[in-house]
C-alpha cells in the first residue's frame, strides 16, 4: 500500500522535521496500536527511512521516501492483516499531514 502526502516544504525541511520528531514515533505508535507495539527505524539513505512496526502479532515493514513534492509511505500489509488496512492508511495520513503542516 502506498500513501503519498503532498508538500511544498522542500526535501531538507521534511528531513529536518522527520529527524526532530522520530524520537516520539514509538510512543505514538504504542498509543495508537497498544503498549506491546515496537518500532524500529533506520535511515537507509539521505531521503529514505526504513521502518519495522511490530504490533498485534504482525511485523509490518514500511518505508518513508522524501520526494520533491511528496512524502511517500510504502507499507507491506501482511496476509491476515488486511482488516487493519484502513486504520493504517488513516494513521499514516493523519500523522504525515501533521508532520508536514
Secondary structure, 3 states (H helix, E strand, C coil): CEEEEECCCCHHHHHHHHHHHHHHHHHHHHHHHCCCCEEEEEEEECCEEEEEEEECCEEEEEEEEECCCEEEEEECCCCCCHHHHHHHHHHHHHHHHHHHC
